[in-house]
Amino acid sequence: MRVVITGAAGFIGSRVAEVVLENAERLDYDDIVLLDALTYSGRRENMVDVLRDSRVSFVEGSITDAVVTNEVLRGAHAVVHLAAESHVDRSITGARDFYETNVIGTHQLLESARDGDVQRFVHVSTDEVYGSIGEGSWREDHLLEPNSPYSSSKAGSDLAALAYHHTYGLPVVVTRCSNNYGPRQFPEKVIPLFVTNLFDGVKVPLYGDGQNIRDWLFVDDHCRGILAVLERGRAGEIYNIGGGTELTNEELTTRLLDLCGYSDSMIEPTTDRLGHDRRYSVDWTKIKNELGYEPLMSFEEGLAQTVKWYHDNEAWWRPLKGRS
């Protein structure tokens, strides 16, 4: 059977491809198609290991291109949809690409999946679609209140995916994860940005008062959650995937400074991001009870592994610093 993974040259998508390949025999997948447009954050290098396997192939193309999506999804058993524009700061300065890729691109995939008789469509989304929460944690039935162009574009794609289930019976499942971290994350995101800055002796920019709170999820744990949903998630349902470690941005920065051997003198206070959400927190009881998911990686170990990976792989991140 064929499975198509979109955004497979990116941070999370490339790791999902590896996890799917590791479980290919059990899942009965003998045709794993990786689809990516290779925009600024997608790298062929991220797929090198999986492409050595004869069951894996790569197609360079955009999810907005009907010719491409119709071809790769025709006859596919499943789609794991991760292709997206995802950096909030970029969405604030240039939102159009976010709506085109995240909303129009997802719509095109849904159309191709419907025409191609796809039997499972896992749409990977974000906790940011819920907005900001002062206390407690969001359940999957919480009202969507996105506050940035990025999160609103993802909310639109979520609603489109669920509408295709309700209207056409397309077997869609939506996942919403908390902040991912780990190896191969593009160095515009906070952890690799701060770590690579510190390796160069450059101060790290901390937004506002540093008290914005995020829940942190190691990428391997996220992939385990996606795999569980791919296998056993109920069509038409939404599953939050959380990491279980909430930190203020200041607390995160302090931990990175400690791991890299610096004091807080390396912090450079920066004007806060426009519309900066104060706190994200997902309730992942549903996926735990239904599918047996829970995060396995402790934040301390995952962060140390991540810092070590960037230390040992300068050749991977050095050309990407400052790339637009």
C-alpha positions, 0 to 999 in steps of 0.5 A: 500500500502507498502512504504519502507524506507531505512536507517530508523534507522539513523538521517534523515531516522528515522524522515522520518519514523515518518512523513510518519506514521503521514500521512499514512492514507492520503497517503494510506500506511498500510504497512511501512517497515523500512530497515537498516543495523544497522551500527555504526550510525543506532540505533534501539532506533531511531525507537522505537516509530514508531515500536509500530504501527502495520502498521510498521515493521523493516527488518535488512539488507543491501541494497547491499544484493539482497535477502533482497532488492528483498523481501522487494521491491516486491509489494511495491508502493514506496521507500524512499531511505536514506541509505548511508555512509555520513560522509566526514571525514570517506570517506577521510580515508576509501572510499571503504565503501562509494562506496559500499553502496552509488553506489553499494547499490543504484544500487541493490535497483534500480534493485529490484525496477524495478523487483518489479514494484515500482511506486515511487522511491525517491532518497535522495541525497546531495548538496555536489554533486555540488562541491563548489560555490563562489557566487550564488546558484546551480540550479538542472541543474548545472554540478556535480563537487564532490570533496570528496569520499563521494560526488563523491559516492553520485553523482554516485548514483544520476546518476544511479537513473536518468539513471534507469528512462531514460532507464527503465522508473523507476519513480525516483525522486532525492532530494538534500538537504543542511546540516541537523541538529536536534535531533538524529544526530550522534555525529560525525557531527559538531553540535552534536559533538560540543554540546556534547564536550561543555557539557563535557567541551572539546574544539571544533575543528574548521577546517582551518580559519573557513570561509567555508560556509554551508546552514542549514536545520532543519531535520523536514523541510527536511522531509516535502520536501521529503514528498512533492516529494514523493506525487507530485514530477515529475518522472525524476526530481531533487529537491533541498531542502534548509534551507535558512540560510548560515553561516560560520563554525566560525559563527555556532561555535559562536552560539553554544558557546553562547547557551552552555554558553562558550566563544571563548576560547573553540575553538581549531583551527585544520588543515583543512580537505583535499579538504574542499569545501568552500561554498555550496548553493542551489537554491530551487525555483523549489520545492517552485514553483512546490510543495509549499515547504519552510522551516518553522523552523527559524535557531535560534529556531531550533538550540536552540531546538537541543541543548536542545534535546542533553542536555536532552538526554545524555543517547542517545549520551553518548555511541556514543562518539568516536564510530567508 
